[in-house]
Amino acid sequence: MCGLILFLCLRFLFFVGYVPTASMEPNISAGSYVFGVRIVGALQRGDVIVFRLDGQNLVKRIAAISGDIVYIDEITQQEVPAGYFYMLGDNPTESFDSRHWDNPFIHESTIVARLNRNNVLQ
């Protein structure tokens, strides 16, 4: 019974993951385990989330939300569409993020969990 409750909690309420890269340093070190909440509520610029991209879970910070204008390159700017986010890692030289993707925005449906700064085990 305890196993079933634990399974259900991890499947529907909480998320435990591993951050293998330095993309979020210095805030989340490579090799850290993170704990998140799957019921994310309203998200804001600055929130750190886990989301699915190309079959992988990624951890990044929301840099822009729907309606914000972002610079795709030195000349091109684009508005973040409704229901989408522009994501950046805290360590730009090590992060594979919105700056490098063919589609620079992630849809809210791909979000797995929101992290709290205190939920990192290093």
Helices and strands as residue ranges (DSSP letters): H 2-12, E 14-19, E 32-37, E 48-53, E 56-64, E 69-71, E 77-79, E 84-88, E 105-107, G 108-110, E 111-121
